[in-house]
Amino acid sequence: MPFGIKPTCATCKTTVSSMWRKNEKGDVLCNSCALRGHTVPTEPEQPSAKEPNGNGCPFTLRKSTRAKSSKLRQQQQQAKTAAPKGKGRRAIFKRTPLRAPTAVATCVTSDYVFFRGTYYQVGDIVALMDENDDTYYAQIRGLLQDQYCEKSAVITWLLPTSESPMDHFDPSTYILGPEEDIPRKLEYMEFVCHAPSEYFKARKSPYPVQKPPGPECGFIWTRIGPQIRPVPTQEEVFGTA
């Protein structure tokens, strides 16, 4: 058609259409009327009770049946299937929390430990202080260490006698007291002195202490009661004639 002349649909008399067509008789039809197969009426149509749409066409336009472009379809598929390159911080907090395994205490016993610059052994004398700042003495009966390197000791309390001094510790004036089965932390104890583990045991107990063969020299820093022991000679110590 030449430019400047606006076509008019022979059926609905509209002048706006996305595509113009012609029927077998050569009449100009809009795209909607041509798809429905309407022909030009021979008699004038009576006014319809229905209101026309925005284009002046009395028929309801249906959705276009044209297929979408392949490029748009590919973009939609890529947006659905594309996996994110990295996970945000929210994904970390959305995970199901895992319960930590129950900690099982595993303790290792030992005859000696090194704690805060002091070498502790079984039999050492330690001092403990209560809430009233009163000092009590005890002897270490066992040492142990757990998996967190926390060091503890099992103690035997030492009971003072009437001859025990108030300003210092004299092992000869103390006797064995009750034994504890629950360990105490070494950080609550203060080292006093080294001593054999069998120092406070009675000499005439029903379970005698096994002593190594050889001369009995005793200990130079203290004594138990007024007991005199002869010092062995050089021949007895070295076994020379």
C-alpha positions as CSV (number, residue, x, y, z in Angstrom):
1,M,0.0,0.0,0.0
2,P,1.3,3.5,-0.7
3,F,2.5,5.6,2.3
4,G,0.2,8.2,3.7
5,I,-3.1,6.1,3.5
6,K,-4.1,4.5,6.7
7,P,-5.7,1.1,6.1
8,T,-9.1,0.3,7.7
9,C,-10.3,-3.1,8.7
10,A,-13.3,-4.1,6.6
11,T,-14.8,-6.0,9.5
12,C,-14.2,-4.0,12.8
13,K,-13.3,-0.7,11.1
14,T,-10.1,-0.4,13.2
15,T,-7.1,1.5,11.9
16,V,-4.5,0.1,14.3
17,S,-3.1,-3.5,13.9
18,S,0.2,-5.2,14.2
19,M,-0.3,-6.8,10.7
20,W,-2.7,-6.2,7.9
21,R,-4.0,-9.0,5.7
22,K,-6.3,-9.5,2.7
23,N,-9.0,-12.1,2.2
24,E,-10.0,-13.9,-0.9
25,K,-12.1,-11.0,-2.0
26,G,-9.3,-8.5,-1.6
27,D,-10.7,-6.8,1.5
28,V,-8.3,-5.4,4.0
29,L,-8.5,-7.2,7.4
30,C,-6.7,-6.6,10.7
31,N,-4.6,-9.4,12.1
32,S,-7.2,-10.3,14.7
33,C,-10.1,-10.6,12.3
34,A,-8.0,-12.5,9.7
35,L,-7.0,-15.1,12.4
36,R,-10.6,-15.6,13.3
37,G,-11.6,-16.1,9.7
38,H,-14.3,-13.4,9.6
39,T,-15.5,-12.1,6.3
40,V,-16.9,-8.8,5.3
41,P,-20.6,-8.8,6.2
42,T,-23.0,-8.0,3.4
43,E,-25.5,-6.4,5.7
44,P,-24.7,-3.7,8.2
45,E,-24.0,-5.1,11.6
46,Q,-26.2,-4.2,14.5
47,P,-24.5,-2.4,17.4
48,S,-23.3,-4.9,19.9
49,A,-24.0,-4.7,23.6
50,K,-20.4,-5.4,24.4
51,E,-18.1,-2.5,24.7
52,P,-15.2,-2.6,22.3
53,N,-11.6,-2.9,23.5
54,G,-9.0,-0.2,23.4
55,N,-8.4,-0.7,19.6
56,G,-12.1,-0.5,18.8
57,C,-12.3,-4.2,18.1
58,P,-15.3,-6.0,19.7
59,F,-13.4,-9.3,20.0
60,T,-11.1,-10.2,22.8
61,L,-7.5,-10.4,21.7
62,R,-5.7,-13.6,22.8
63,K,-2.1,-13.9,23.6
64,S,0.3,-14.1,20.7
65,T,1.3,-17.6,19.7
66,R,4.7,-16.6,18.4
67,A,7.6,-18.5,19.9
68,K,10.0,-16.6,21.9
69,S,13.4,-15.8,20.5
70,S,16.1,-18.5,21.0
71,K,18.5,-16.0,22.6
72,L,16.0,-15.1,25.3
73,R,15.4,-18.8,26.0
74,Q,19.1,-19.5,26.3
75,Q,19.6,-16.6,28.7
76,Q,16.7,-17.9,30.9
77,Q,18.2,-21.4,30.9
78,Q,21.6,-20.2,31.8
79,A,20.2,-18.1,34.7
80,K,18.5,-21.3,36.1
81,T,21.4,-23.7,35.7
82,A,24.3,-21.4,36.5
83,A,25.8,-22.4,39.8
84,P,27.1,-19.6,42.1
85,K,30.9,-19.3,42.1
86,G,31.1,-18.6,45.9
87,K,29.0,-18.9,48.9
88,G,28.0,-16.0,51.1
89,R,28.2,-15.7,54.8
90,R,24.6,-16.5,55.2
91,A,25.1,-20.0,53.8
92,I,27.5,-20.7,56.8
93,F,24.8,-19.8,59.4
94,K,22.1,-21.7,57.6
95,R,24.0,-25.0,58.0
96,T,22.7,-27.4,60.6
97,P,24.9,-27.1,63.7
98,L,26.8,-30.2,64.7
99,R,27.0,-31.2,68.3
100,A,30.5,-31.4,69.7
101,P,31.6,-34.8,71.1
102,T,31.5,-35.2,74.8
103,A,34.9,-34.7,76.3
104,V,36.2,-37.7,78.1
105,A,38.8,-37.0,80.8
106,T,41.9,-39.2,80.3
107,C,44.4,-38.9,83.2
108,V,48.0,-40.1,83.3
109,T,49.6,-40.9,86.6
110,S,53.2,-40.2,87.3
111,D,55.7,-40.2,90.1
112,Y,57.0,-36.7,89.3
113,V,55.8,-33.6,87.5
114,F,57.3,-30.2,86.8
115,F,54.9,-27.4,87.6
116,R,55.7,-23.6,87.7
117,G,59.4,-24.1,88.1
118,T,59.2,-26.7,90.9
119,Y,59.9,-30.4,90.6
120,Y,57.2,-32.3,92.5
121,Q,57.7,-35.9,93.5
122,V,55.6,-38.5,95.4
123,G,56.2,-37.9,99.1
124,D,56.8,-34.2,98.9
125,I,55.4,-31.9,101.6
126,V,53.0,-29.2,100.5
127,A,51.1,-26.4,102.3
128,L,47.5,-25.5,101.6
129,M,45.6,-22.4,102.9
130,D,41.9,-22.1,103.7
131,E,39.5,-19.2,103.6
132,N,40.7,-18.0,107.0
133,D,44.4,-17.9,105.9
134,D,45.2,-20.9,108.1
135,T,48.0,-23.1,106.8
136,Y,47.7,-26.9,106.7
137,Y,50.3,-29.4,105.6
138,A,49.9,-32.5,103.6
139,Q,52.1,-35.2,101.8
140,I,51.7,-36.0,98.2
141,R,50.6,-39.6,97.7
142,G,50.1,-39.5,93.9
143,L,50.5,-37.2,90.9
144,L,48.4,-37.1,87.7
145,Q,47.9,-35.0,84.5
146,D,44.9,-34.9,82.2
147,Q,44.7,-34.3,78.4
148,Y,44.6,-30.5,79.0
149,C,47.9,-30.6,80.9
150,E,46.2,-29.8,84.1
151,K,48.2,-31.2,87.0
152,S,46.7,-32.5,90.2
153,A,47.9,-34.4,93.3
154,V,46.3,-36.8,95.7
155,I,47.3,-35.9,99.3
156,T,47.4,-37.3,102.8
157,W,46.8,-34.8,105.5
158,L,49.5,-34.3,108.2
159,L,48.2,-33.7,111.7
160,P,50.2,-31.5,114.1
161,T,51.0,-32.4,117.6
162,S,51.6,-30.4,120.7
163,E,55.2,-30.0,119.8
164,S,54.6,-28.6,116.3
165,P,55.9,-25.0,115.9
166,M,53.6,-22.3,114.7
167,D,56.0,-20.3,112.5
168,H,57.6,-23.1,110.4
169,F,57.2,-26.8,109.5
170,D,59.0,-29.5,111.4
171,P,58.2,-32.9,109.9
172,S,59.3,-34.7,113.1
173,T,56.3,-33.3,115.0
174,Y,53.6,-34.3,112.5
175,I,51.8,-37.6,112.2
176,L,49.8,-39.1,109.3
177,G,46.1,-38.1,109.0
178,P,43.2,-38.9,106.8
179,E,43.8,-39.8,103.1
180,E,42.0,-38.2,100.3
181,D,40.8,-40.0,97.2
182,I,39.8,-37.0,95.1
183,P,42.8,-35.1,93.5
184,R,43.4,-31.5,94.1
185,K,45.0,-29.0,91.6
186,L,48.7,-28.2,92.2
187,E,48.0,-24.5,91.7
188,Y,46.4,-24.5,95.1
189,M,49.4,-26.0,96.8
190,E,52.7,-24.5,97.8
191,F,55.9,-26.6,97.9
192,V,57.5,-27.0,101.3
193,C,60.2,-29.7,101.1
194,H,61.1,-33.0,99.7
195,A,60.5,-36.1,101.7
196,P,60.4,-39.9,101.2
197,S,56.9,-41.3,100.7
198,E,57.4,-43.6,103.7
199,Y,58.7,-41.0,106.0
200,F,55.7,-40.8,108.3
201,K,54.8,-44.4,108.4
202,A,55.2,-46.2,111.8
203,R,58.2,-48.3,112.3
204,K,56.2,-51.1,114.0
205,S,53.3,-51.2,111.5
206,P,51.9,-54.6,110.5
207,Y,53.0,-54.0,107.0
208,P,56.8,-53.3,107.2
209,V,58.5,-51.2,104.6
210,Q,60.9,-53.0,102.3
211,K,64.3,-51.4,102.8
212,P,67.1,-51.8,100.3
213,P,70.1,-53.7,101.5
214,G,73.0,-51.6,102.8
215,P,73.9,-49.3,105.6
216,E,71.2,-47.0,107.0
217,C,72.5,-43.4,107.0
218,G,69.2,-41.6,107.7
219,F,68.4,-38.1,106.6
220,I,70.6,-35.1,107.4
221,W,67.8,-32.5,107.7
222,T,65.7,-34.1,110.4
223,R,65.2,-37.1,112.6
224,I,62.3,-39.0,114.2
225,G,62.8,-39.1,117.9
226,P,66.0,-39.4,119.9
227,Q,67.6,-42.2,117.9
228,I,71.4,-42.6,117.4
229,R,72.7,-44.6,114.4
230,P,76.4,-45.3,113.9
231,V,77.9,-44.0,110.8
232,P,79.2,-46.8,108.6
233,T,82.9,-47.1,108.0
234,Q,84.6,-46.8,104.7
235,E,85.0,-50.5,104.4
236,E,81.3,-51.1,104.9
237,V,80.3,-48.5,102.3
238,F,82.8,-49.4,99.5
239,G,83.2,-53.1,100.5
240,T,87.0,-52.9,100.7
241,A,89.1,-54.7,103.2
